[in-house]
Amino acid sequence: MTDTLRIVVAEDDFLVREGIRHVLREAEDEFELAAVCEDYDTLLRAIEQERPHVVLTDIRMPPTNTDEGIRIATHLRETAPHVGVVVLSQYASPSYALRLLEHGSEGRAYLLKERIAHRIPLFAAIREVAAGGSVIDPKVVEALVTAREQAKNSPLTALTPREREVLGELAQGKSNAAIAESVFLTKRGVEKHVNSIFGKLGLPPETTVSRRVVATLLYLADTRTAEKP
């Protein structure tokens, strides 16, 4: 990774777009604003032309104003997995964050737009995804934990050290076969651990979102909390 991170921004709201431009200019020695876009198609072209390290994108923009930010993150996972993506959203509901992590958490961040006014978390998220890490807005994590009525105790405390190790691999978006190779287990052994993890986290097979994604988000929430002094 070079010293200066090239960033492409996509935001259809003029005031928010200019706010992002202004904030990024405060760190011109670290971030290079390569392009600013207003819709999905323009963003795709800018990514192809500018080859950024990080894409900072609104979750909704033309042409459909539904989930363009999530779609671009999915597209880049397949075409340019080295490009980090920070999705900016006004929605604290975990559903969008879960979709963002559906294909792995590496190089992905989900931040509420209110963070734009506070450059420290925004800059930290950009650096983190550029390095292959992940960031989920604390309010989104709180909403997930509250919805699952687990605000006081981490659900991961019930996991064995081996299960936590497997969950850490799962959180990177790895398949069971890849996890088996990494932690020196048989594929069948990994399957048993994964099923045990889902059971201890209270994730039934009929859950409406991927159990692997929910487990990943809970793992990220737990590790972020553990990192705090």
C-alpha positions as CSV (number, residue, x, y, z in Angstrom):
1,M,0.0,0.0,0.0
2,T,1.4,3.5,-0.9
3,D,1.7,6.3,1.6
4,T,-1.2,8.2,0.1
5,L,-4.5,6.4,-0.2
6,R,-6.5,7.1,-3.4
7,I,-10.2,7.5,-2.6
8,V,-13.3,7.6,-4.9
9,V,-16.4,9.1,-3.3
10,A,-20.0,8.4,-4.4
11,E,-22.8,10.5,-2.8
12,D,-25.9,12.0,-4.6
13,D,-26.7,14.6,-1.9
14,F,-24.8,17.8,-2.7
15,L,-24.4,18.9,0.9
16,V,-23.1,15.6,2.1
17,R,-20.9,15.2,-0.9
18,E,-19.3,18.6,-0.3
19,G,-19.0,17.8,3.4
20,I,-17.0,14.7,2.6
21,R,-14.8,16.6,0.1
22,H,-14.1,19.2,2.8
23,V,-13.2,16.7,5.5
24,L,-10.9,14.7,3.2
25,R,-9.1,17.9,2.2
26,E,-8.0,18.2,5.8
27,A,-5.8,15.2,5.3
28,E,-4.4,15.8,1.8
29,D,-1.0,14.4,2.8
30,E,-2.7,11.0,3.6
31,F,-5.7,10.9,1.3
32,E,-6.0,11.7,-2.4
33,L,-9.5,12.4,-3.6
34,A,-9.4,10.8,-7.1
35,A,-13.0,11.2,-8.1
36,V,-16.4,12.3,-6.8
37,C,-19.5,10.6,-8.2
38,E,-23.3,11.1,-8.0
39,D,-24.6,7.7,-9.1
40,Y,-23.8,4.0,-9.5
41,D,-22.8,3.9,-13.1
42,T,-20.5,6.9,-12.8
43,L,-18.9,5.2,-9.7
44,L,-18.2,2.0,-11.7
45,R,-16.4,4.0,-14.4
46,A,-14.4,6.0,-11.8
47,I,-13.3,2.9,-10.1
48,E,-12.1,1.4,-13.4
49,Q,-10.3,4.6,-14.4
50,E,-8.8,5.7,-11.1
51,R,-8.1,2.3,-9.5
52,P,-8.6,3.6,-5.9
53,H,-7.5,2.0,-2.7
54,V,-10.8,2.8,-1.0
55,V,-14.3,3.6,-2.2
56,L,-16.4,5.8,0.1
57,T,-20.0,5.4,-1.0
58,D,-23.5,6.2,0.0
59,I,-25.7,3.2,0.6
60,R,-28.5,4.6,-1.7
61,M,-28.0,6.6,-4.9
62,P,-29.4,6.7,-8.4
63,P,-30.5,4.9,-10.5
64,T,-32.7,3.0,-8.0
65,N,-31.9,4.7,-4.7
66,T,-32.1,1.3,-2.9
67,D,-28.9,-0.5,-2.2
68,E,-26.3,0.7,-4.6
69,G,-23.6,0.9,-1.9
70,I,-24.0,-2.7,-1.0
71,R,-24.1,-3.8,-4.6
72,I,-20.8,-2.0,-5.4
73,A,-19.2,-3.6,-2.4
74,T,-20.3,-7.0,-3.7
75,H,-19.1,-6.2,-7.2
76,L,-15.7,-5.2,-5.9
77,R,-15.4,-8.4,-3.8
78,E,-15.4,-10.3,-7.1
79,T,-13.6,-7.9,-9.4
80,A,-11.1,-6.0,-7.2
81,P,-11.0,-7.7,-3.7
82,H,-8.0,-5.5,-2.7
83,V,-10.2,-2.3,-2.8
84,G,-11.6,-1.3,0.5
85,V,-15.2,-0.1,0.8
86,V,-16.7,2.3,3.4
87,V,-20.5,2.4,3.1
88,L,-22.1,5.5,4.6
89,S,-25.7,5.2,5.7
90,Q,-28.4,6.9,7.8
91,Y,-29.8,3.5,8.8
92,A,-28.8,2.0,12.1
93,S,-30.8,-1.2,11.5
94,P,-28.4,-4.1,11.2
95,S,-29.9,-5.5,8.1
96,Y,-27.8,-3.5,5.7
97,A,-24.6,-4.2,7.6
98,L,-25.4,-7.9,7.6
99,R,-25.7,-7.8,3.8
100,L,-22.4,-5.9,3.5
101,L,-20.7,-8.7,5.4
102,E,-22.4,-11.5,3.6
103,H,-19.3,-12.4,1.5
104,G,-16.8,-11.7,4.3
105,S,-15.8,-8.8,6.5
106,E,-12.3,-8.0,5.1
107,G,-11.9,-4.5,3.7
108,R,-15.4,-3.4,4.6
109,A,-16.8,-0.7,6.9
110,Y,-20.4,0.4,7.6
111,L,-20.7,3.9,9.2
112,L,-23.6,6.1,9.9
113,K,-23.4,9.4,8.0
114,E,-23.3,11.4,11.3
115,R,-19.6,10.2,11.5
116,I,-18.7,12.5,8.6
117,A,-18.8,15.5,11.0
118,H,-16.2,13.8,13.1
119,R,-13.2,13.0,11.0
120,I,-11.4,10.7,13.4
121,P,-13.8,7.7,13.0
122,L,-14.1,8.4,9.3
123,F,-10.4,8.5,8.7
124,A,-9.9,5.4,11.0
125,A,-12.4,3.5,8.9
126,I,-10.7,4.4,5.6
127,R,-7.3,3.3,7.0
128,E,-8.8,0.1,8.4
129,V,-10.5,-1.1,5.1
130,A,-7.4,-0.1,3.1
131,A,-5.4,-2.5,5.3
132,G,-8.0,-5.3,4.9
133,G,-9.7,-4.7,8.2
134,S,-13.4,-4.0,9.0
135,V,-15.4,-1.5,11.0
136,I,-19.0,-1.6,12.0
137,D,-20.6,1.5,13.4
138,P,-21.1,1.1,17.2
139,K,-24.8,2.1,16.9
140,V,-25.4,-0.7,14.4
141,V,-23.7,-3.3,16.7
142,E,-25.8,-2.0,19.6
143,A,-29.0,-2.3,17.6
144,L,-28.1,-6.0,16.8
145,V,-27.2,-6.9,20.4
146,T,-30.3,-5.2,21.8
147,A,-32.5,-6.9,19.3
148,R,-31.1,-10.2,20.4
149,E,-31.6,-9.3,24.1
150,Q,-27.9,-9.8,24.8
151,A,-26.9,-6.3,25.9
152,K,-25.2,-7.4,29.2
153,N,-23.2,-10.4,28.2
154,S,-21.4,-11.3,25.0
155,P,-22.9,-14.5,23.5
156,L,-19.4,-15.5,22.6
157,T,-18.5,-16.3,26.2
158,A,-20.1,-19.7,25.8
159,L,-17.7,-20.7,23.0
160,T,-14.7,-22.8,23.6
161,P,-11.3,-21.5,22.5
162,R,-11.3,-23.8,19.5
163,E,-14.8,-22.6,18.5
164,R,-13.6,-19.0,18.8
165,E,-10.7,-19.8,16.6
166,V,-13.1,-21.3,14.0
167,L,-15.4,-18.3,14.3
168,G,-12.5,-16.0,13.7
169,E,-11.7,-17.8,10.4
170,L,-15.4,-17.8,9.5
171,A,-15.5,-14.1,10.0
172,Q,-13.0,-13.7,7.2
173,G,-15.5,-15.2,4.8
174,K,-13.7,-18.5,4.5
175,S,-15.5,-21.7,3.5
176,N,-15.5,-24.7,5.7
177,A,-12.8,-26.3,3.6
178,A,-10.6,-23.3,3.8
179,I,-11.1,-23.1,7.6
180,A,-10.2,-26.8,7.9
181,E,-6.9,-26.2,6.1
182,S,-6.1,-23.2,8.2
183,V,-6.8,-24.6,11.6
184,F,-5.7,-28.2,10.9
185,L,-9.1,-29.9,11.2
186,T,-11.0,-32.1,8.9
187,K,-13.9,-30.5,7.0
188,R,-16.3,-32.6,9.0
189,G,-14.7,-31.4,12.2
190,V,-15.1,-27.8,11.1
191,E,-18.8,-28.5,10.3
192,K,-19.3,-29.8,13.8
193,H,-17.7,-26.7,15.3
194,V,-19.7,-24.3,13.1
195,N,-23.0,-26.0,14.0
196,S,-22.0,-25.8,17.7
197,I,-21.2,-22.1,17.3
198,F,-24.6,-21.4,15.7
199,G,-26.4,-23.3,18.4
200,K,-24.6,-21.5,21.2
201,L,-25.3,-18.1,19.5
202,G,-29.0,-19.0,19.2
203,L,-29.0,-18.9,15.4
204,P,-31.6,-21.4,14.2
205,P,-31.5,-22.8,10.7
206,E,-34.7,-20.9,9.7
207,T,-33.2,-17.5,10.5
208,T,-34.0,-15.0,7.8
209,V,-30.4,-13.9,7.4
210,S,-27.3,-16.0,6.9
211,R,-26.2,-17.5,10.2
212,R,-22.6,-17.1,9.1
213,V,-23.1,-13.3,8.6
214,V,-24.8,-12.8,12.0
215,A,-22.1,-14.8,13.7
216,T,-19.5,-12.7,12.0
217,L,-21.1,-9.4,13.1
218,L,-21.3,-10.7,16.7
219,Y,-17.6,-11.7,16.5
220,L,-16.6,-8.3,15.2
221,A,-18.6,-6.6,18.0
222,D,-17.0,-8.7,20.6
223,T,-13.4,-8.2,19.4
224,R,-13.9,-4.4,19.0
225,T,-15.2,-4.2,22.6
226,A,-12.2,-6.3,23.8
227,E,-9.8,-3.9,22.1
228,K,-11.0,-0.9,24.1
229,P,-8.9,0.2,27.0
